[in-house]
Amino acid sequence: MGGPYGAARPDGPGRRGAWGLVAVVLLLGVHLVRGGTDELRA
């Protein structure tokens, strides 16, 4: 079920999960970068 190629298939059931993971990572990255720059500025 699924496997490493589940998220790579456009019509696969893992597409939403993969995009959700990407969104979370991007949001965390932006938050960390903003926090770091704010700390450097302060």
mmCIF file as gemmi writes it, N, C-alpha and C atoms, coordinates in Angstrom:
data_model
loop_
_atom_site.group_PDB
_atom_site.id
_atom_site.type_symbol
_atom_site.label_atom_id
_atom_site.label_alt_id
_atom_site.label_comp_id
_atom_site.label_asym_id
_atom_site.label_entity_id
_atom_site.label_seq_id
_atom_site.pdbx_PDB_ins_code
_atom_site.Cartn_x
_atom_site.Cartn_y
_atom_site.Cartn_z
_atom_site.occupancy
_atom_site.B_iso_or_equiv
_atom_site.pdbx_formal_charge
_atom_site.auth_seq_id
_atom_site.auth_asym_id
_atom_site.pdbx_PDB_model_num
ATOM 1 N N . MET Axp A 1 ? 0.847 -1.203 0 1 0 ? 1 A 1
ATOM 2 C CA . MET Axp A 1 ? 0 0 0 1 0 ? 1 A 1
ATOM 3 C C . MET Axp A 1 ? 0.883 1.254 0 1 0 ? 1 A 1
ATOM 4 N N . GLY Axp A 2 ? 0.696 2.095 -0.983 1 0 ? 2 A 1
ATOM 5 C CA . GLY Axp A 2 ? 1.465 3.343 -1.027 1 0 ? 2 A 1
ATOM 6 C C . GLY Axp A 2 ? 2.893 3.088 -1.463 1 0 ? 2 A 1
ATOM 7 N N . GLY Axp A 3 ? 3.802 3.066 -0.544 1 0 ? 3 A 1
ATOM 8 C CA . GLY Axp A 3 ? 5.196 2.877 -0.901 1 0 ? 3 A 1
ATOM 9 C C . GLY Axp A 3 ? 5.86 4.214 -1.201 1 0 ? 3 A 1
ATOM 10 N N . PRO Axp A 4 ? 7.142 4.193 -1.523 1 0 ? 4 A 1
ATOM 11 C CA . PRO Axp A 4 ? 7.884 5.439 -1.778 1 0 ? 4 A 1
ATOM 12 C C . PRO Axp A 4 ? 7.402 6.162 -3.02 1 0 ? 4 A 1
ATOM 13 N N . TYR Axp A 5 ? 6.683 5.448 -3.921 1 0 ? 5 A 1
ATOM 14 C CA . TYR Axp A 5 ? 6.235 6.082 -5.161 1 0 ? 5 A 1
ATOM 15 C C . TYR Axp A 5 ? 4.79 6.564 -5.064 1 0 ? 5 A 1
ATOM 16 N N . GLY Axp A 6 ? 4.16 6.403 -3.915 1 0 ? 6 A 1
ATOM 17 C CA . GLY Axp A 6 ? 2.756 6.803 -3.775 1 0 ? 6 A 1
ATOM 18 C C . GLY Axp A 6 ? 2.59 8.307 -3.942 1 0 ? 6 A 1
ATOM 19 N N . ALA Axp A 7 ? 3.516 9.079 -3.387 1 0 ? 7 A 1
ATOM 20 C CA . ALA Axp A 7 ? 3.384 10.532 -3.45 1 0 ? 7 A 1
ATOM 21 C C . ALA Axp A 7 ? 3.828 11.067 -4.808 1 0 ? 7 A 1
ATOM 22 N N . ALA Axp A 8 ? 4.559 10.254 -5.583 1 0 ? 8 A 1
ATOM 23 C CA . ALA Axp A 8 ? 5.061 10.724 -6.872 1 0 ? 8 A 1
ATOM 24 C C . ALA Axp A 8 ? 3.993 10.616 -7.956 1 0 ? 8 A 1
ATOM 25 N N . ARG Axp A 9 ? 2.976 9.784 -7.716 1 0 ? 9 A 1
ATOM 26 C CA . ARG Axp A 9 ? 1.919 9.62 -8.72 1 0 ? 9 A 1
ATOM 27 C C . ARG Axp A 9 ? 0.918 10.759 -8.611 1 0 ? 9 A 1
ATOM 28 N N . PRO Axp A 10 ? 0.67 11.498 -9.692 1 0 ? 10 A 1
ATOM 29 C CA . PRO Axp A 10 ? -0.255 12.64 -9.644 1 0 ? 10 A 1
ATOM 30 C C . PRO Axp A 10 ? -1.645 12.234 -9.178 1 0 ? 10 A 1
ATOM 31 N N . ASP Axp A 11 ? -2.071 11.021 -9.525 1 0 ? 11 A 1
ATOM 32 C CA . ASP Axp A 11 ? -3.417 10.579 -9.161 1 0 ? 11 A 1
ATOM 33 C C . ASP Axp A 11 ? -3.377 9.664 -7.942 1 0 ? 11 A 1
ATOM 34 N N . GLY Axp A 12 ? -2.229 9.615 -7.273 1 0 ? 12 A 1
ATOM 35 C CA . GLY Axp A 12 ? -2.101 8.722 -6.124 1 0 ? 12 A 1
ATOM 36 C C . GLY Axp A 12 ? -2.752 9.312 -4.887 1 0 ? 12 A 1
ATOM 37 N N . PRO Axp A 13 ? -3.04 8.472 -3.899 1 0 ? 13 A 1
ATOM 38 C CA . PRO Axp A 13 ? -3.675 8.934 -2.663 1 0 ? 13 A 1
ATOM 39 C C . PRO Axp A 13 ? -2.716 9.723 -1.777 1 0 ? 13 A 1
ATOM 40 N N . GLY Axp A 14 ? -1.42 9.646 -2.051 1 0 ? 14 A 1
ATOM 41 C CA . GLY Axp A 14 ? -0.445 10.338 -1.212 1 0 ? 14 A 1
ATOM 42 C C . GLY Axp A 14 ? -0.151 11.75 -1.681 1 0 ? 14 A 1
ATOM 43 N N . ARG Axp A 15 ? -0.836 12.192 -2.745 1 0 ? 15 A 1
ATOM 44 C CA . ARG Axp A 15 ? -0.537 13.529 -3.272 1 0 ? 15 A 1
ATOM 45 C C . ARG Axp A 15 ? -0.868 14.609 -2.238 1 0 ? 15 A 1
ATOM 46 N N . ARG Axp A 16 ? -2.055 14.51 -1.64 1 0 ? 16 A 1
ATOM 47 C CA . ARG Axp A 16 ? -2.452 15.534 -0.659 1 0 ? 16 A 1
ATOM 48 C C . ARG Axp A 16 ? -1.499 15.523 0.534 1 0 ? 16 A 1
ATOM 49 N N . GLY Axp A 17 ? -1.143 14.341 1 1 0 ? 17 A 1
ATOM 50 C CA . GLY Axp A 17 ? -0.229 14.249 2.133 1 0 ? 17 A 1
ATOM 51 C C . GLY Axp A 17 ? 1.124 14.853 1.796 1 0 ? 17 A 1
ATOM 52 N N . ALA Axp A 18 ? 1.613 14.588 0.577 1 0 ? 18 A 1
ATOM 53 C CA . ALA Axp A 18 ? 2.914 15.12 0.171 1 0 ? 18 A 1
ATOM 54 C C . ALA Axp A 18 ? 2.868 16.643 0.114 1 0 ? 18 A 1
ATOM 55 N N . TRP Axp A 19 ? 1.8 17.183 -0.485 1 0 ? 19 A 1
ATOM 56 C CA . TRP Axp A 19 ? 1.693 18.649 -0.582 1 0 ? 19 A 1
ATOM 57 C C . TRP Axp A 19 ? 1.544 19.26 0.803 1 0 ? 19 A 1
ATOM 58 N N . GLY Axp A 20 ? 0.814 18.576 1.699 1 0 ? 20 A 1
ATOM 59 C CA . GLY Axp A 20 ? 0.662 19.075 3.062 1 0 ? 20 A 1
ATOM 60 C C . GLY Axp A 20 ? 2.013 19.138 3.761 1 0 ? 20 A 1
ATOM 61 N N . LEU Axp A 21 ? 2.818 18.091 3.547 1 0 ? 21 A 1
ATOM 62 C CA . LEU Axp A 21 ? 4.139 18.064 4.172 1 0 ? 21 A 1
ATOM 63 C C . LEU Axp A 21 ? 5.003 19.201 3.63 1 0 ? 21 A 1
ATOM 64 N N . VAL Axp A 22 ? 4.941 19.404 2.313 1 0 ? 22 A 1
ATOM 65 C CA . VAL Axp A 22 ? 5.717 20.493 1.697 1 0 ? 22 A 1
ATOM 66 C C . VAL Axp A 22 ? 5.289 21.842 2.269 1 0 ? 22 A 1
ATOM 67 N N . ALA Axp A 23 ? 3.976 22.028 2.415 1 0 ? 23 A 1
ATOM 68 C CA . ALA Axp A 23 ? 3.471 23.306 2.937 1 0 ? 23 A 1
ATOM 69 C C . ALA Axp A 23 ? 3.954 23.525 4.369 1 0 ? 23 A 1
ATOM 70 N N . VAL Axp A 24 ? 3.908 22.473 5.179 1 0 ? 24 A 1
ATOM 71 C CA . VAL Axp A 24 ? 4.342 22.595 6.577 1 0 ? 24 A 1
ATOM 72 C C . VAL Axp A 24 ? 5.826 22.941 6.642 1 0 ? 24 A 1
ATOM 73 N N . VAL Axp A 25 ? 6.631 22.27 5.817 1 0 ? 25 A 1
ATOM 74 C CA . VAL Axp A 25 ? 8.075 22.533 5.828 1 0 ? 25 A 1
ATOM 75 C C . VAL Axp A 25 ? 8.356 23.973 5.398 1 0 ? 25 A 1
ATOM 76 N N . LEU Axp A 26 ? 7.639 24.43 4.359 1 0 ? 26 A 1
ATOM 77 C CA . LEU Axp A 26 ? 7.857 25.797 3.878 1 0 ? 26 A 1
ATOM 78 C C . LEU Axp A 26 ? 7.465 26.808 4.959 1 0 ? 26 A 1
ATOM 79 N N . LEU Axp A 27 ? 6.316 26.566 5.593 1 0 ? 27 A 1
ATOM 80 C CA . LEU Axp A 27 ? 5.859 27.498 6.632 1 0 ? 27 A 1
ATOM 81 C C . LEU Axp A 27 ? 6.847 27.521 7.796 1 0 ? 27 A 1
ATOM 82 N N . LEU Axp A 28 ? 7.329 26.343 8.183 1 0 ? 28 A 1
ATOM 83 C CA . LEU Axp A 28 ? 8.288 26.283 9.292 1 0 ? 28 A 1
ATOM 84 C C . LEU Axp A 28 ? 9.577 26.999 8.908 1 0 ? 28 A 1
ATOM 85 N N . GLY Axp A 29 ? 10.029 26.8 7.678 1 0 ? 29 A 1
ATOM 86 C CA . GLY Axp A 29 ? 11.252 27.453 7.218 1 0 ? 29 A 1
ATOM 87 C C . GLY Axp A 29 ? 11.112 28.966 7.247 1 0 ? 29 A 1
ATOM 88 N N . VAL Axp A 30 ? 9.994 29.466 6.715 1 0 ? 30 A 1
ATOM 89 C CA . VAL Axp A 30 ? 9.77 30.918 6.704 1 0 ? 30 A 1
ATOM 90 C C . VAL Axp A 30 ? 9.698 31.453 8.128 1 0 ? 30 A 1
ATOM 91 N N . HIS Axp A 31 ? 9.011 30.725 8.998 1 0 ? 31 A 1
ATOM 92 C CA . HIS Axp A 31 ? 8.875 31.166 10.394 1 0 ? 31 A 1
ATOM 93 C C . HIS Axp A 31 ? 10.247 31.216 11.071 1 0 ? 31 A 1
ATOM 94 N N . LEU Axp A 32 ? 11.062 30.188 10.831 1 0 ? 32 A 1
ATOM 95 C CA . LEU Axp A 32 ? 12.384 30.149 11.462 1 0 ? 32 A 1
ATOM 96 C C . LEU Axp A 32 ? 13.26 31.271 10.916 1 0 ? 32 A 1
ATOM 97 N N . VAL Axp A 33 ? 13.193 31.504 9.61 1 0 ? 33 A 1
ATOM 98 C CA . VAL Axp A 33 ? 14.011 32.566 9.005 1 0 ? 33 A 1
ATOM 99 C C . VAL Axp A 33 ? 13.578 33.923 9.548 1 0 ? 33 A 1
ATOM 100 N N . ARG Axp A 34 ? 12.271 34.127 9.64 1 0 ? 34 A 1
ATOM 101 C CA . ARG Axp A 34 ? 11.77 35.406 10.167 1 0 ? 34 A 1
ATOM 102 C C . ARG Axp A 34 ? 12.198 35.577 11.616 1 0 ? 34 A 1
ATOM 103 N N . GLY Axp A 35 ? 12.06 34.525 12.416 1 0 ? 35 A 1
ATOM 104 C CA . GLY Axp A 35 ? 12.452 34.611 13.817 1 0 ? 35 A 1
ATOM 105 C C . GLY Axp A 35 ? 13.945 34.894 13.943 1 0 ? 35 A 1
ATOM 106 N N . GLY Axp A 36 ? 14.758 34.235 13.119 1 0 ? 36 A 1
ATOM 107 C CA . GLY Axp A 36 ? 16.197 34.445 13.177 1 0 ? 36 A 1
ATOM 108 C C . GLY Axp A 36 ? 16.563 35.877 12.818 1 0 ? 36 A 1
ATOM 109 N N . THR Axp A 37 ? 15.957 36.41 11.752 1 0 ? 37 A 1
ATOM 110 C CA . THR Axp A 37 ? 16.278 37.777 11.343 1 0 ? 37 A 1
ATOM 111 C C . THR Axp A 37 ? 15.79 38.766 12.387 1 0 ? 37 A 1
ATOM 112 N N . ASP Axp A 38 ? 14.631 38.495 12.987 1 0 ? 38 A 1
ATOM 113 C CA . ASP Axp A 38 ? 14.114 39.386 14.03 1 0 ? 38 A 1
ATOM 114 C C . ASP Axp A 38 ? 15.059 39.389 15.228 1 0 ? 38 A 1
ATOM 115 N N . GLU Axp A 39 ? 15.582 38.236 15.591 1 0 ? 39 A 1
ATOM 116 C CA . GLU Axp A 39 ? 16.495 38.157 16.733 1 0 ? 39 A 1
ATOM 117 C C . GLU Axp A 39 ? 17.794 38.903 16.418 1 0 ? 39 A 1
ATOM 118 N N . LEU Axp A 40 ? 18.263 38.794 15.172 1 0 ? 40 A 1
ATOM 119 C CA . LEU Axp A 40 ? 19.492 39.485 14.8 1 0 ? 40 A 1
ATOM 120 C C . LEU Axp A 40 ? 19.264 40.995 14.807 1 0 ? 40 A 1
ATOM 121 N N . ARG Axp A 41 ? 18.073 41.411 14.389 1 0 ? 41 A 1
ATOM 122 C CA . ARG Axp A 41 ? 17.763 42.839 14.338 1 0 ? 41 A 1
ATOM 123 C C . ARG Axp A 41 ? 17.614 43.424 15.745 1 0 ? 41 A 1
ATOM 124 N N . ALA Axp A 42 ? 17.078 42.64 16.655 1 0 ? 42 A 1
ATOM 125 C CA . ALA Axp A 42 ? 16.776 43.175 17.996 1 0 ? 42 A 1
ATOM 126 C C . ALA Axp A 42 ? 18.034 43.543 18.78 1 0 ? 42 A 1
